[in-house]
């Protein structure tokens, strides 16, 4: 089903520069969709390192198990992704499908099976016709190119209304390195590491263990801080590869190495950019909502409180209906299961303080808050009054269009 482009979509799609050591292709294999690419292949130069953050779902897909196993090697030569079929809840058939796809890709590229990673997104419970992919591998490989980022991003979309890409440059010593990334996600978004897939590549030379530390930190502050509908996917996959083919730089010794300060910041900025694009493309979304939680017992507690607010259907529908019903925020904070001092709770919307010390301000004027909620971007700030923990969460409103999209998803 085709969907109109989200009103929150970026005005332009960034053109990503090549990353030395990376070639990509988007190809039509008719897994489920017709008339569009639905398979992505990323080829990586020998010696590339890799890190990953994967779904914690107990009903994870077969590709997740494969990625978890291969990540132990820290090496990568290829990432193969299909859209339209999640290859989840498919039993032994799903495992065999992944095995065939990995072996065929490794043979075609002349690499080890442990260096091939698989990701799938789409309908759960349907056997994956992997022969449609492996049968076209020679043609897919022939179409690989250094500037294939846009085609690759488009190939992994499902209910997305626009491709999501981002690029940054960073300094490591005197060297300038490039970081490119793309992702997909629109519904079933509440990553716990929704049908959320993300792939990031850099030409920097970084060992796999350091890469993993950088990615885990970055994911917590980006993809693990967004929600569209509170549903974690069976397929969430975030992979970061480093080819080492860019400008030469000193070797970092740890994730906290001062040498990596700019790289850490730029990587986190890119991951947040991609994560926010997912929220902006939330199924049926009309508004981007940023939630800042302060005064919590810890950063983890602050994030859980923020997600409780961001996942509240009552909060999300109030915003969709442009109703400044701040009492729903109070209720969401209270159900989060984290420490909060009712008598110190402070809530602001659009920079307007509504409550202080557990009560509505006597001079509260709802007019500027109501005006703020009518805009495309809404800001909610809550201080729960028990500590110094803080977190930022991004979500969207919940409209009737969300129901329509999901009712038609398998049609």
C-alpha positions in Angstrom: 0.0 0.0 0.0 1.4 3.4 -1.0 1.3 6.2 1.7 1.5 9.9 1.2 4.8 11.4 2.4 4.8 12.4 6.1 4.3 16.1 6.7 7.3 15.9 8.9 9.6 14.6 6.2 12.8 16.6 5.5 12.5 19.0 2.5 15.5 17.3 0.8 17.1 13.9 1.0 20.9 14.3 1.6 23.2 13.1 -1.0 25.8 10.9 0.7 29.4 10.9 -0.4 31.2 7.6 -1.1 32.9 5.9 1.9 36.1 4.2 0.8 35.7 0.5 1.0 31.9 0.4 0.7 29.8 -0.4 -2.4 26.0 -0.8 -2.3 23.1 -1.8 -4.4 19.3 -1.8 -4.2 17.6 -4.5 -6.4 14.1 -5.7 -7.2 13.7 -9.3 -6.2 9.9 -9.3 -5.8 9.9 -10.7 -2.2 6.6 -9.0 -1.6 6.6 -5.7 -3.5 6.6 -5.3 -7.2 7.9 -2.4 -9.2 10.4 -1.3 -6.6 13.8 -2.5 -5.1 13.3 -4.7 -2.1 16.8 -6.2 -1.5 19.9 -4.3 -0.4 23.5 -5.5 -0.5 26.4 -3.7 1.1 29.8 -5.0 0.1 32.8 -4.2 2.4 36.5 -4.3 1.7 38.4 -7.2 3.3 39.5 -6.4 6.9 36.5 -4.3 7.7 35.4 -4.4 11.4 31.8 -4.4 12.6 29.7 -3.8 15.7 26.0 -4.3 16.3 23.0 -3.7 18.6 20.2 -6.1 18.1 16.6 -6.6 19.4 16.1 -8.1 22.8 12.8 -9.6 21.7 12.3 -13.2 22.8 10.5 -13.8 19.5 13.5 -12.6 17.5 13.9 -13.4 13.8 16.3 -15.9 12.3 18.5 -13.2 10.9 19.0 -11.8 14.4 20.5 -15.1 15.6 22.8 -15.1 12.6 24.0 -11.6 13.3 24.5 -12.2 17.0 26.7 -15.2 16.2 28.8 -13.5 13.5 29.3 -10.4 15.5 31.6 -12.4 17.8 34.2 -12.4 14.9 34.2 -8.6 14.6 34.8 -8.9 10.9 32.4 -8.1 7.9 32.4 -8.4 4.2 28.7 -8.1 3.3 25.3 -7.1 4.7 22.3 -8.5 2.8 18.9 -7.1 3.6 15.4 -7.7 2.3 12.1 -5.9 2.8 8.6 -7.2 2.8 9.2 -10.4 4.8 10.7 -10.5 8.3 11.7 -14.1 8.2 10.4 -14.2 11.9 8.5 -17.0 13.5 9.3 -19.2 10.6 11.0 -22.1 12.5 13.6 -24.3 10.9 12.6 -23.0 7.5 13.7 -19.5 8.5 17.1 -20.8 9.8 17.6 -22.7 6.6 16.7 -19.7 4.5 19.3 -17.6 6.4 21.9 -20.3 6.0 21.3 -20.6 2.2 21.5 -16.8 1.8 24.7 -16.5 3.8 26.5 -19.3 2.0 25.4 -18.0 -1.5 26.6 -14.5 -0.7 29.9 -15.7 0.8 30.5 -17.8 -2.3 29.7 -15.0 -4.7 32.0 -12.5 -2.9 34.7 -15.0 -2.0 34.6 -14.5 1.7 33.8 -16.5 4.9 30.2 -17.1 5.9 31.0 -15.6 9.3 31.7 -12.3 7.5 28.1 -12.1 6.0 25.2 -10.4 7.9 21.6 -10.8 7.2 18.6 -8.6 8.1 14.9 -8.9 7.1 11.9 -6.7 7.7 8.2 -7.0 6.9 5.4 -9.5 7.6 6.0 -11.9 10.4 5.2 -15.7 10.0 5.6 -16.0 6.2 8.3 -18.3 4.8 11.0 -16.2 3.0 11.4 -17.2 -0.7 15.2 -16.7 -0.5 15.7 -18.3 -3.9 14.4 -15.0 -5.3 17.4 -13.3 -3.7 20.1 -15.8 -4.2 19.1 -16.4 -7.8 19.8 -12.7 -8.5 23.0 -12.3 -6.6 25.2 -12.1 -9.7 23.1 -9.3 -11.0 23.0 -7.6 -7.6 26.7 -7.8 -7.3 27.2 -6.4 -10.8 25.1 -3.4 -9.8 27.1 -2.5 -6.7 28.5 1.0 -6.7 30.2 3.5 -4.3 27.3 6.0 -4.6 24.5 3.6 -4.1 23.4 4.9 -0.8 20.0 6.3 -1.9 19.1 3.1 -3.7 20.1 1.0 -0.7 18.0 3.1 1.6 14.9 2.9 -0.6 15.2 -0.8 -1.0 14.8 -1.5 2.8 11.6 0.6 3.2 8.2 -1.0 4.2 5.6 1.5 5.4 8.2 4.2 5.4 7.1 7.3 3.3 10.6 8.6 2.7 14.2 7.1 2.7 16.2 8.1 5.8 19.9 9.0 5.3 22.5 11.1 7.1 26.2 11.9 6.7 28.9 13.5 8.9 32.6 14.1 8.8 34.8 13.8 11.9 38.4 14.4 12.9 40.6 11.7 14.3 43.9 13.4 14.9 44.7 15.3 11.8 42.7 13.0 9.6 39.1 13.7 8.3 36.9 10.6 8.1 33.4 10.1 6.8 30.4 8.5 8.5 27.4 7.6 6.4 24.2 5.9 7.6 20.7 5.0 6.5 17.7 3.3 8.3 14.1 2.3 7.9 11.3 2.4 10.4 7.8 3.8 10.7 5.7 1.5 12.8 6.4 -1.1 15.4 8.9 1.3 16.9 10.2 1.0 20.4 13.7 -0.4 19.9 15.1 -2.4 22.8 18.8 -2.9 22.2 10.6 -1.5 15.7 10.7 -2.9 12.4 13.8 -0.8 12.7 16.9 -1.5 10.7 19.9 0.8 10.5 23.3 0.5 8.8 26.2 2.9 9.3 29.6 2.9 7.7 32.8 4.8 8.2 36.2 4.8 6.5 38.0 5.2 9.8 40.1 2.3 11.1 38.7 1.3 14.5 39.0 -2.1 16.2 35.7 -4.0 16.6 35.7 -3.9 20.4 36.0 -0.1 20.4 33.4 0.2 17.7 31.0 -1.9 19.8 31.4 0.4 22.8 30.9 3.5 20.7 27.8 2.0 19.1 26.2 0.8 22.3 26.6 4.3 23.9 25.3 5.9 20.7 22.3 3.6 20.4 21.2 4.3 24.0 21.1 8.0 23.2 19.3 7.7 19.9 17.4 4.6 18.7 16.7 3.4 22.3 15.3 6.8 23.1 12.5 6.9 20.5 9.1 5.4 20.3 6.2 5.5 17.8 3.8 3.0 19.2 5.6 1.1 22.1 6.0 -2.1 20.1 9.5 -3.6 19.8 10.1 -5.5 16.6 11.4 -9.1 16.2 13.9 -7.7 13.8 15.6 -4.5 15.2 19.1 -4.4 13.8 21.7 -1.6 14.0 25.1 -2.4 12.5 28.2 -0.1 12.3 31.1 -1.0 10.1 34.6 0.5 9.8 36.5 -0.1 6.6 39.9 1.5 7.5 40.2 2.8 3.9 40.0 6.5 4.6 42.7 9.0 5.6 45.4 7.5 7.9 45.1 8.3 11.6 46.6 7.1 14.9 45.1 4.0 16.3 42.7 4.6 19.2 43.3 2.5 22.3 39.8 2.7 23.8 36.3 4.1 23.2 37.1 6.9 25.7 40.3 7.8 23.9 40.5 11.6 23.5 41.6 10.9 19.9 37.9 9.8 19.3 36.2 12.7 20.9 35.0 14.3 17.7 34.2 10.9 16.1 32.1 10.0 19.2 30.2 13.2 19.0 29.6 13.0 15.2 28.5 9.4 15.4 26.0 10.1 18.1 24.7 13.1 16.2 24.2 11.0 13.1 22.5 8.2 15.0 20.1 10.8 16.6 19.4 12.3 13.2 18.4 8.9 11.8 16.4 8.0 14.9 14.4 11.3 14.8 13.8 10.7 11.1 12.1 7.4 12.1 9.8 9.3 14.5 9.0 11.9 11.9 7.9 9.1 9.6 5.9 7.4 12.4 2.8 5.8 10.9 0.2 8.5 10.6 2.3 11.1 12.5 1.5 14.8 12.2 3.7 16.0 15.0 7.2 15.4 16.4 7.2 15.3 20.2 10.4 15.9 22.3 10.2 14.9 25.9 12.8 16.0 28.4 12.9 14.3 31.8 15.0 15.8 34.6 15.3 15.2 38.4 15.1 11.5 38.1 16.9 8.9 40.3 19.2 8.0 37.4 19.5 8.4 33.6 17.9 5.0 33.1 15.0 5.9 35.3 14.6 9.2 33.4 14.5 7.3 30.1 11.8 4.9 31.4 9.7 7.8 32.7 10.1 9.5 29.3 9.1 6.4 27.4 6.0 6.0 29.7 5.0 9.5 28.6 5.9 9.0 25.0 4.1 5.7 24.8 0.9 6.9 26.5 -2.0 6.7 24.0 -3.8 9.3 26.1 -0.9 11.8 25.8 -0.3 11.0 22.1 -4.0 11.3 21.2 -4.3 14.6 23.2 -1.4 16.0 21.1 -3.0 14.7 17.9 -6.3 16.4 18.9 -4.3 19.6 19.9 -5.7 19.4 23.4 -3.4 20.8 26.1 -4.4 18.1 28.6 -1.3 18.2 30.8 -3.0 15.9 33.4 -2.3 13.0 31.1 1.4 13.7 31.5 1.0 13.5 35.2 -0.8 10.1 34.9 1.9 8.7 32.6 4.7 9.8 35.0 2.9 8.1 37.8 2.6 4.7 36.0 6.2 4.5 34.9 7.3 2.5 38.0 10.2 4.9 38.8 10.7 7.2 41.7 8.9 10.5 41.4 7.9 13.0 44.1 4.3 14.0 43.5 4.7 17.1 45.6 7.7 18.4 43.6 6.5 17.5 40.1 7.0 20.3 37.6 5.6 20.2 34.0 6.2 22.6 31.1 4.9 22.4 27.6 6.3 24.7 24.9 8.5 26.3 27.6 5.5 27.4 29.6 5.6 26.2 33.2 2.2 24.6 34.1 2.8 23.0 37.4 5.2 23.7 40.3 5.6 21.8 43.5 2.9 19.3 42.6 0.2 21.7 41.8 -1.0 23.8 38.8 0.4 27.3 39.0 -2.3 29.8 40.0 -1.2 32.2 37.2 -1.2 29.4 34.5 -2.5 30.6 31.2 -3.4 27.8 28.8 -3.5 29.9 25.6 0.2 29.8 24.7 0.4 26.1 25.4 -2.6 25.5 23.2 -1.0 27.5 20.5 2.3 25.5 20.9 0.5 22.2 20.5 -1.0 23.3 17.2 2.4 23.4 15.7 4.3 20.5 14.1 6.9 20.2 16.9 5.8 19.8 20.5 8.1 20.0 23.6 7.2 18.5 27.0 9.5 18.9 30.0 9.1 17.2 33.3 11.1 17.4 36.5 10.2 14.6 38.9 12.1 16.0 41.9 14.1 13.1 43.2 17.6 13.3 41.8 19.9 14.4 39.0 19.1 11.8 36.3 18.0 13.1 32.9 17.0 11.8 29.5 15.5 13.0 26.2 12.9 10.9 24.4 11.4 11.5 20.9 7.9 10.3 19.9 5.0 11.4 17.7 1.3 11.9 18.0 -1.2 9.0 17.5 -3.8 9.6 14.8 -6.5 7.6 13.1 -4.2 7.2 10.1 -2.1 4.8 12.2 -5.1 2.5 12.4 -5.7 2.7 8.7 -2.1 1.9 7.8 -1.9 -1.1 10.0 -5.3 -2.4 9.0 -4.1 -2.4 5.4 -0.6 -3.7 6.1 -1.0 -7.2 4.8 -3.4 -6.2 2.0 
